Amino acid sequence: MTHICIITAEFYEDIAAELVRGAVTHLESAHCTYDIIPVPGAFEIPAAVRIAIESGKYEGYVTLGCVIRGDTTHYDYVCAESARGLNDLAVQYMAAIGYGILTVENPEQAWVRAATAQGNKGKDAAIACLRMIEIKKDLARI
């Protein structure tokens, strides 16, 4: 059975919970097991993924969170570095990572992307993770 690590940034707890709900629903329908590891914010997600990779317990990783633009440039750094960090891990470790970190202008945009009734991006990240696991397995057979 495929075992997945869900790492969720809890800075916006309600949005994170909705993203997790969508991811978990999909993983359960795909008969996967999973662990949920909360971290403080999106910036901390790549480090948590690295720790999880090093544990050797997981076949894939679903990363969830939300960054909402504020009045400073902090948003730009958090968005860029979390995405860069995850991409670097995916390439370096050939890790199956589903990217579900919302980068939005306001809470309304976040809810449109997080709500399970409107195309939950947590589910999309779980789908991407599982697809990357399949691709990795398929290419290992060639």
C-alpha positions in Angstrom: 0.0 0.0 0.0 1.3 3.5 -0.9 2.3 5.5 2.1 2.2 9.3 1.7 3.4 12.2 3.9 1.1 15.2 3.9 2.9 18.3 5.2 0.7 21.2 5.9 1.5 24.8 6.8 -0.9 25.8 9.6 -0.5 29.6 9.4 -4.0 29.9 8.0 -5.5 27.0 9.9 -9.0 27.0 8.4 -7.7 27.1 4.8 -5.1 24.4 5.6 -7.7 22.2 7.1 -9.8 22.4 3.9 -6.8 21.6 1.7 -6.0 18.6 3.9 -9.6 17.5 3.7 -9.5 17.4 -0.1 -6.1 15.6 -0.1 -7.1 13.0 2.4 -10.4 12.2 0.7 -8.5 11.5 -2.6 -5.8 9.5 -0.9 -8.3 7.4 0.9 -10.2 6.8 -2.3 -6.9 5.6 -3.9 -6.4 3.2 -0.9 -3.3 5.0 0.3 -2.1 5.4 3.9 -0.8 8.7 5.1 0.7 10.7 7.9 -0.1 14.4 8.4 2.8 16.6 9.7 1.9 20.2 10.5 4.5 22.9 10.2 4.2 26.6 11.2 4.2 28.1 7.7 4.9 27.5 4.0 8.6 28.5 4.4 9.1 25.5 6.7 7.6 22.9 4.3 10.8 22.1 2.3 12.8 21.4 5.4 10.0 19.1 6.7 9.9 17.3 3.3 13.7 16.8 3.5 13.4 15.3 7.0 10.5 13.0 5.7 12.6 11.9 2.7 15.5 11.1 4.9 13.2 8.9 7.1 12.6 6.6 4.2 9.0 6.0 5.3 7.2 7.5 2.4 6.7 7.0 -1.3 5.4 10.5 -1.9 4.7 13.9 -0.4 1.7 16.2 -0.5 2.6 19.8 0.4 -0.2 22.1 1.5 -0.5 25.7 2.7 -1.4 29.2 1.8 0.5 32.4 1.5 -1.6 35.6 1.2 0.0 38.8 -0.1 0.4 41.5 2.6 1.8 45.0 2.6 5.5 43.9 2.5 7.8 41.9 0.3 7.7 39.0 2.7 5.1 37.3 0.5 7.5 37.2 -2.5 10.3 35.6 -0.5 8.1 32.9 1.1 6.4 32.0 -2.2 9.6 31.9 -4.2 11.7 30.0 -1.6 9.1 27.4 -0.7 8.6 26.6 -4.4 12.3 26.6 -5.1 13.0 24.4 -2.1 10.4 21.8 -3.1 11.5 21.8 -6.7 15.1 21.3 -5.6 14.1 18.4 -3.4 12.0 16.8 -6.2 14.9 17.0 -8.6 17.7 16.0 -6.2 15.9 13.1 -4.6 13.6 12.1 -7.4 10.8 12.7 -4.9 7.2 12.6 -5.9 5.9 15.9 -4.5 2.5 17.3 -5.1 2.6 21.1 -4.7 -0.5 22.5 -3.0 0.7 25.8 -1.6 -1.7 28.5 -2.6 -0.2 31.9 -3.4 -3.0 34.4 -3.5 -3.8 38.1 -3.2 -6.5 37.8 -0.6 -8.5 35.3 1.5 -11.4 35.2 -1.0 -9.0 33.8 -3.7 -7.7 31.3 -1.2 -11.2 30.0 -0.4 -12.0 29.6 -4.1 -9.0 27.4 -4.5 -9.3 25.5 -1.1 -13.1 24.8 -0.9 -13.8 21.1 -1.5 -16.9 22.1 -3.4 -15.0 24.3 -5.9 -12.0 22.2 -7.0 -9.9 21.8 -4.0 -6.1 22.2 -4.7 -5.3 19.8 -1.9 -6.9 17.1 -4.0 -5.0 18.3 -7.0 -1.7 18.0 -5.1 -2.6 14.5 -4.0 -3.4 13.6 -7.6 -0.1 15.0 -8.8 1.9 13.2 -6.1 0.3 9.8 -6.9 0.9 10.4 -10.6 4.6 11.1 -10.0 4.9 7.9 -8.0 3.4 6.0 -11.0 5.8 7.7 -13.4 8.7 6.9 -11.2 7.7 3.2 -11.0 7.0 3.0 -14.7 10.4 4.5 -15.7 12.2 2.2 -13.2 10.8 -0.8 -15.3 12.2 0.5 -18.6 
